Amino acid sequence: MWKVLPTHLPLYSKQCTLLPTKAVTPLWEADVMDPEIWSELPDHIIYKILALLPLRDFLRLRWACRRWSRLIESPVFLDEFSQAKVERPWFAIVAEARKVYVYQPHSEKWYNMPASFLQPNSIFLATSKGLILSRFSRRASGLHDLLVVSNPFTGSQRILPRQILVGCGYAMVVDEATKAYTVYHFGQLEPFLDGLVANPHDHTLEAFSSTTNSWQVLCRINHDIFAGLPSYAFDDTKLLVWDDYIICRLRGYFGVFAYSLTRRDWLQIPWAVRPSICAFQQLLCSRDSLVMVVGIKKNMAADSGCESIHVHQLPRGTLDWSEVAVVPEYMNVMRYNFDSYGLGDFIFMLFAAKLLVFDTTYGTWSFAPHCDHICKNLQEFCFEPRLNTTA
């Protein structure tokens, strides 16, 4: 039987528990936590009830009982939890002193998240279905950087073997059925690694499989489509996984290219808007579409800022962009370049101390409530919280 513990238990341990930025009454202090009621319920009913809770509430409520605190390690409960619902995307910022704050669009609230999963000197690279890929720098010690995949809510973590390439472009995707994941990396062969000598123009895509725990080269960037591009065009390449494609956004306006994982071939994706009239074009994924957030210049001056911000969508099976939304003029505080992120039904635009959220399902715009820490952020990312994905 279940034994309900006193209410003075800690709110979190090494695993992650969300706490609202404002004081709240713990759920176990309410009448619904009457031990006489809960002690009589069979285990399978308990599982179903707790699995229906929002993740933020479950993470707090699990400390009401010793057995509940161990549910996060139970495959039976995790399967029940994953079937009950899928959490909508969260937006996270890493502020000073390694503190993490997350914004949940559905509750329109900020929460602080214990950062026990954060390594010092770590940089977030990619996320997918509850897993976070980060790079831990050890250059001060003269050692190679480490790539780490982790689930911040369960404490699951894996240090990846050393990659074949050196470079900065990463993307990750988790298979929904098997929960196996693949990490994609764009870079160059490291000189003299395993007897190979790198060609400065020989950029490459490689992939890490969690099933084999190893890296393999997918393809070399020697296609005619890249002819004439200078080697520095590949610096700071950004990667996205979209449908069957690995999307490579090259530096500046050198182009957007897609590699088909099934056809093993490249194609070039056109810009949504002519670059000459744009202050910027940022590429991201939202739902099943590729999205371009475009800032239109006020005039032809290089530093004129944005007159308007437009959202363009590229559906599957086409190379024709269509405009789907425009930031309302009274909400357009992002006059110069800013960071935008997309996941699920939401597009997040972060500028200075403002976070603008676009719900692609309902076509609505809203500002997140003010957060004092947002202007002190060092990194930001969006992710889908999951309990049933393991590093």
N, C-alpha and C positions, 0 to 999 in steps of 0.2 A: 504494500500500500504506500501511498504517497505521504510524506511528512512535510508539512509546510513550516518553513523556518521563520524565526523572528525577522522583523523588518529592518534591522540595523546592518544587514549584509552589505558588502561593497557593491558598487554599481558596475564595476567592470574588473576584468583580470587581464591576462596577457592577450586573450582574444578580444576582439573589438566589440564595444558596446556604445551605442549612440546616446548622447545626452543633449537635450535641447539647450540652446544658448541662454534661455531664461528658465527660472526655477519652475518645476512642475511637481505635482503630487505623484509619487510612485504608485503604480497600479496596485501593488500588493497592500497598500494601506487602505484601499477601498473595501466596501462590504463584499464585493464580488470575490474576494480572496478568502472567504470563510473556509477554514480548514475542514469543517464538518461536511461541507458540500464536496470539495475537491478530493477528499480522502476516499470517497465512496465511488468515484468514477474509475472504470477500467482503463487500462493503458491505451487501447486503440482509440477510445473516445478522447482521451487527453491529447493524443497525437493530432487528431483531426481538429480539435478546438485550437490548439496552439499553432497549427499549420495555417489557419485562416487569418492569423494576426498579421498586421504589417510588420515587416522585419524590424523596424526600430522599436516596436512595442515588445516583440518576442525577445530581443536582445536584452531588454531591461527585465522582463518578467521571468526569464529563465533563472534568475537568482533567488526566486521565491522558494525553490526546492532543490535539494542536492541532485535528485535524479533529473530534474529539468535542466540543470546546468550542464549535464552530460549529454543532453539530447543532440547537441550540435555535432557529436561524434557518432551518432546512431544512423547507419545507412537507411534503416526503415523510416525513421522520422524525416531524414533529408529527402527521401523519395516522396514522402507525403507532402512535405513543404513545397517541393518543386512542382508537384502536380496541382497544388491548390492555386498557385498564381505565379506570375513573373513580375518582379519589382520593376517599376518604371525607372528611367535613368536618373542618376544623381549627378550634380556638378560639385566638384571638390576643389578647394584651394589649399595649398600648403603655405602657411604664414610663417612669420619669424618664430624662432625657438622650436621649429619642427612641430607646429600645431596644425591640425587638419580640421577644416570646417567644410561641411557639406550642405548643399541646398537641395531640397526636395520640391520640385515644382508642384506636385500634387497636393502637398500640405502647405506650400508657400512659407516654409520656415527654414531657418538655418540651424544646424546641429553641429556640436563639436564631436570629433571622433578621435579617441585615443590613438596616438601614432606609434604604438609599439611595433607595428609591422614596418616602420620606416627605418632604413639604415642611414647613418650619417653620410653626407656627401652623395646621396642617391638622387637620381633624376628619373622621372617617369617618362616612359617611352611609348607605351601602348596599353590598351585595356580591351578585354573581351569577356562578356558573360561572367562577371565576378572575379576574373583574374586580372592582375596588374603586372605588367612587365616594367622593370626599372633597372637602371645601371648604377652600380656602386663603384665609385671612383677610388682607386688605390694608387694613383700616380704619385702621391706624396711619399709613398713607401717604395717607389720604383717597381711596382707590380702591375700586371694587366688588370683592367677593369673587369668586374664581375657582372653578368646578367642574371637577374633574379626574377622568377615568376612566383607570385604569392596571392593568396586569398586573405584579405585583411580581416575577415569575419571569423574564419575558422583557424587561422594560424598556419595553414598549409603553405609550404614554401619549397622551392627547388632552385638550386644554383645550376645554371646551364653550363655545359662544357664550352670551352673556348671556341668562339666562332672562327670560321675560315677567313673571313674578310674583315677589313677595317672600314668603318664608315658610320654614318649617323642615321640612316633611314630605317625605321622599324615599323612593323605592323604585326598584329596577332589575331587569330581567329580560333574559336572553340567550336568543335563539332557538337551540335545540340544533342545528337543521339548517343554518341559514345563518350562524350566529355573529354576526348583527346583534343589536344590543341597543337597549332602550328605557329611558329614565329618566323616571319619573313624579314630579311635584312638585305639592304642595298649598300654595296661598298666596293672596295678594291681588294685584290689579293695583297696580303701583307708581304713586303719584300723578304725573300729568303725563307719564307715559311715552308717547312717540309721540302726544301730544295727548289721551290718555285720562285721565279723572279717576276715581279709584277710589272706589267706595262701600265704607265700612268694613264693611258686612255682605255684600259681594259676594265670597265666596271661590270659588276656581276650581281645577280640575284641569288641568294641562298636561302634555305629553309631548314628550320629545326623542327623535328617531330618529337612530341612527348612520348610517343609509342616506342620509337627506337632510341630515344635519348641521344640523338646525333644530328649533325648538320650535313647537308648535301647541297651542291651547286645546282641551281635550277637552269640558269642560262647565262650566257655572256652577252654584253651589250655591244654586239658587232653587226647589228641589223642596218640595212641601208637607210632606214628611217631616221637614224641618228647621225647620218653623214653630215659633215660640216660643223658640227657642234664642238665648241672648245671644251677642253677637259674640265675647266672650272664650272661649266654649266651643270655638272653633276654634283657639285658641292652642295651640302645642305638639302639633299633630295628628301622629300616627304613621301611616305608610303601610306596607302589605304588599301584595305581589302573590300572590294565591291563585287558581289555576286561571284562570278567565275574569274574575276580579274584582280591582278595586283596593279594598283594605280600609282604611277610615279610622277610626282609634281617636281619638275626640275627647278633650279634656282631662277629667281626673277621671272621673266617671261620667255624662257627658252622652250617651254612647252609642257604639256601633260600627255603622258604615254601610258598605255595599258597593256599588260602582258596576260594573255589568256592561258590559264592553267590546263585547259583541255586541248586547245589547238596548238599550244606551245609556239605562239606567234605574237608579234607586237602590232599595235595600231596606235595612231595618234588621235587624241581627243581635242577638238577645237575649243577655243576659248568661248565662254558664254557671251562676252561683250568684247568689242575691239579694244585691245590693250591701250591704244593711244589716248582713249578718253577715260581710262580707269585710274583711280588712285591706288587701287589694289584689287586683287581677285583671290579669294581664299577658298580652298577646296576641302570638302568634308562629305561625310555620308549621313543620311537621315532616312530611316525606314528602309525601303528597297531602292532608293534613288541616290545618284551622285548629285551633290549640291554645290553650287558656286555662289558665295556671298561676294557681291560686287559693289565697290564704292565708286560712284561716278564723280569725276572732278568738277569743281565749280567753274574752272576755266583751264586753259592749257598750261598754266604755270605748274611746275613740278610739285610745289608745296602748297597748292591752293586748297587742299582739304577736300572733304566730300560734300557734295550738294545733296546727294541722296544715296541710300543703300538699298540694293535690290537682291532678292533671293531667286536664283535660277535653278531649275531642276532638269536632270537628264535621266529619264526613265530607262528601264532595261530595254535592250534591243534597238536602240536608236542613238544617233549622234546629234540630234537636234535639241538644243536647249530651249526651255520655255520658262518665262518669268512667272513665278507663282505668288510672290509677295513683295511688298515694299515697306520698309520701316516708316511708320507714320511720321510726318514732319515734326510734330511736337515731341516725339520720342527720340529723334535723331540727335543724340548728344555725342555720338561718335564721329566727330568732324575729321579726325585723322585716323591713321591705321589702328586697328585693334585686333584682338584675338577672337576667333569664333570656333565653336565646336559643335558637332552634331552627333546624336545618338538616339535611336528609337524615334519617338514622335517629337523630339525637341531639338531646337537649335539655340545655343547659348552664345551671346555676344558680350564680351567683357572689355570695358574701357574705363580706366581709372577706377573710381569707386562705384561704378554702375554695372549691374548685370542685367542685360535685356534678354528675355526668353520668348521664343516663338514656338507656339504649339502648332505643328504642321497638320494635325488632325482637324482642329477647329479653326485654324487660320487666325489665331488671336495672339496679340503681343502684350507683354506685361513686364514691369520691372520687378526684380526680386527685392524683398525688404532690405533696408540698409544693413550692412554688416561692417562693423568698425575695422575688421581685419582684412577686408578685401583689398584695401589699398596697400597693404603690407605683404601681399602674396608674392611668393618666390616662384611657385609653379601652380598650374591648374590643369585639370583633366576632368572628363566625364566618364562614368562607368555604370554598369548594371550590377547591383549587388546580388550575389547568389551565395547559397550555402552548399550547393551540391556539386560545385566544380572544384577539383583538386589539382594543385600544382604538381 
